[in-house]
Each structure stands twice: as C-alpha cells, then as structure tokens.
C-alpha cells in the first residue's frame, strides 16, 4: 500500500522514555502527504517489558495481524472527528465513473500515441495526461479549459501539471491530428472490425464567443447563433455510426464544397476500397456526384420535392399515384432509373453539363406527413404572431416563419419587421401553404446504385440519423459550442478533444449494445462519485441500472460501496491494461 497500513510506533519522549502505540498510516487526499492516526495506545516500553518478554516484537506482530484481519475481514472501524472543519474550496468528492472512459481510451491506444509524442518534445508536456483530463471533462463536465484544469483533482489520476501546459498542448495536439486519427482507425478496425462499405457525411457549424473574424472563423449561414462568426466541421462516420475523421472549414464555405476534401483524405490515408457516401440534400451537387462516379465510388443523397429546387417533372412524378407499391398501411414507395443532367467544372474551371443515369426513389410515410404538418403549423402560428405583434419577436425566432407572410419585410441587419407597403395589410401566404401541403409525407432519394433494391437504399439512408444525433450530442451533451479558443492551433486542438470525446462515447454505446442512450450513460458516469471518509477510505454515492449494465459489458466494478485508496488505484490501473 506504499507505506500505508497498521504498524507499531515507537515515540521517544523528552524525558527519554519510549511510548508504544499502534497507528494507521494513510495519505491525506488534499496535501498528498503521509499522515498517521492512533488506533490504540499501549504504554511505555519500560513498563511493558515487565509484562512481555519482547514488547517490540509482540506488538509488531499484533499490528501485522490487524493489517491482515483488515484485509480479509473487510470490516473497518473508523474514528471520525466531529470537530474537524473544511478549508475554503475543499471538496471530498471524486469521480470514478471516468473508469469506463479510461478503459476505452487505453484500449484504443491513445495513451501510447501521446506518450511517444511526449518524448520528442523539447519543452516537456504531459500530453497524455492533459488529453485525458480534457476528454474526461468534456464528457462528464463540459466547460472551458480553465474550468477543466480547476477540476483536475476530481479524478484519481496524475493531473499535476501547470495550467500553461494545457494551452501549450493544444497546437501540439493539432500537429499530430492526422497520424492520431489514422492510428485510431487502424485500432478500431482491428478491435471491432470497422465496416466502411458505406459512410455517412454531414456538415454543421459551431459559433465562437467573440465577434471578430479570422481566416477560418467567418460569418456564414450559422444554424445556431445567426450573425456570430462560425467554423464548419465536416464529419464522417462508418456504417456503425462510429466517427472516422473530420475536417474544419471556413465558416462561409458552402456545405457541398466540403465533401470532396474529406473524401479525398479518407481514400488516400485510410486505404479504403469502394465506398458509398450517404448524405443530406445539402451535399447533393453535380460535382460531388461526378467525383464519386469517377473514383468508382457511389452515393445516396436526398433531394428536394418542393419549392424551386425541385423541377416540375420531379414534382409531377412524386404526386403521380402510378407505380407506387404499398408496404403495410402507412408506407408506399416507387423508383425509376432516370437520366439526370448535372453541372461539373472542367479543367479550366468552366461549368459543363453532363448526363448521368441515377436511381430516383420516392417514398411516402403517414408518420412523416404528420410530423411535417406539425412543424409547419408551428411556423404558421409564429407567423400569425409576427403579423399581429411584430415587436414581440426576436431576430433569431423570425427565420422559418417569414416565408409564410405576404406584405412584411425583415431587416436582416437589425432584425426589425416592417410593413412592406402601407396599402397592403400583412397576411398569411395561403397559396404557399396549400402548395406545401401537397408534398407532406413524401421524401426523395437519388443514388448511383442502380441495381440496389429500394428498401436497401432507404435503409442505408436512414442511417444518416446517426450523424445528426452525433452532432446533437456534440452541441448539447459535450457543449462544443461556443468555442473560446482563437488561434488556429488552439481551434484544431479544441475540436480534436471534442472529436475524441465523441469517439469514446460512440464506442462505449456500441460496447453496451445501445441499451441506453448516450445522454443516460453520461448522466450515470457523472453521478458515479465517491466521498472521502477517513484514513484513505471512500464511500460510493451512486449506482444505477445503467452503471450495472456498463459494469457487465466492459468489466468495470462501480458497484462497491466502500473502497480504499489502494483499491481505487488498482481499478484505475486495470483500465489501462491492454487487451
């Protein structure tokens, strides 16, 4: 136990007499220094010599037996000082839920990767321990880098490094990003048999705390805080929904321009064979289609069936009842191989029109129709509120409702609503509403996979919800936004820690067979804490069905009510053992 345990203490007094006592040694959880607590006073040696032939040998053996009994009987009597007071800022609460994350972190070899990089640094940085702290905190207590550093004592890990080291490590993480992601890909493929026959891709953006723009941080069509500088992230998932890689792009770059760089990187660095890219309509462009076909890959993209983005011919095909087959009572589907004209750029960067054959699948769902109508009704209700009382609505709430109003203008700079013409009273655009209602419940997909059955194409496309959920997790549970770092290296380092946090959570979800949502898993691990009692003894405060299932699936033991510091350290050590 590293000097901890029960032993005989010989205390020489000023008058020369030696007092014997049995004491228990332990390490103070705050100061990290060794301390002692008296278990039993025995008396002075010169008096005990008349009772025992060898008091030192006798009571040393008693102390040894007490230690053995303590270990075998698993029963301990603790003495608590009811007069003891807490120092300001002191906390006797520590998290042990991180053990589940530590298990996967080390299983994937992240520790080995960073430790090897540490050795080549002139300015010594504990990269491995810093990354562990940032990832654990991002998952269990998402906060700033400063707050994460201040919480470092919540874990049974060696996080004794200066705050400056955290900020200095971010650009170093960025430097090793590509090699790390490739190493993780290889380890995941080896451990879990990664399937990349079809991959899911999407783009989202994250806004920043400050308003200044940089080369990367630009004002664009942000989905979160319109008007705030943003950065784009393109994320690629494998067939099981496990993140593969990501790329950051300028905030004002169109979504469809981000796919090719990520896909090129994927094919080049990850030595993949033919892949089918599954993406939303924001990525549906002629250039993306042409690229996939030229490279021998495939695509499954959604396409618009309403508004100006859908041709009259496509709209007519969607609403034509001929060719549909019903699957059950609420679902119908039809498809055709359809010659499609796409626009690509030639070697001189000039647009050229090319004809390709692609499969066009249309399906209708009653459930989707009800959901679409509900969302539109909410927007219409907001539109009526804007008409009746324009000043009550904030700028961020106007988007989506304005398109249903005739006779009202929105100033994009100020967010103010004004009447477009004094002679025209603002009103709902009933014609637009009726037109949209025609297409409620219809969804359209186009694919290069001409021979793939309709149901299989749809099933692959449905997998896109995994990436949408992943982005939701990153923005809610992991609170990736708003970003506070500003330098290019700091930004890349920040998003790498967020990506690795997503990766750990997705693998943990996979290893626990998806029985519980990531939100519930995070909540359970966050509540899995122990409180310090006395003399290196701790009491666990929380256990749940989620933790019980996690224990069963990945081999942690978070159910023990009372734990010694030695036992906790052993549990931490076990999570670092390689498979």
Helices and strands as residue ranges (DSSP letters): E 5-12, E 18-27, E 34-44, H 45-48, H 55-73, E 93-95, H 98-107, H 110-118, H 127-140, H 145-150, G 152-154, H 163-175, H 177-192, E 198-207, E 218-219, E 229-237, E 243-250, G 255-257, H 259-270, E 276-279, G 281-283, H 286-294, E 298-303, H 312-319, E 325-326, E 331-345, E 351-365, H 366-388, G 390-392, H 395-398, G 402-404, E 405-406, E 408-410, E 417-419, E 427-428, H 430-437, E 442-447, H 454-462, H 465-475, H 488-511, H 518-527, E 529-534, E 537-540, H 545-554, E 562-564, H 565-575
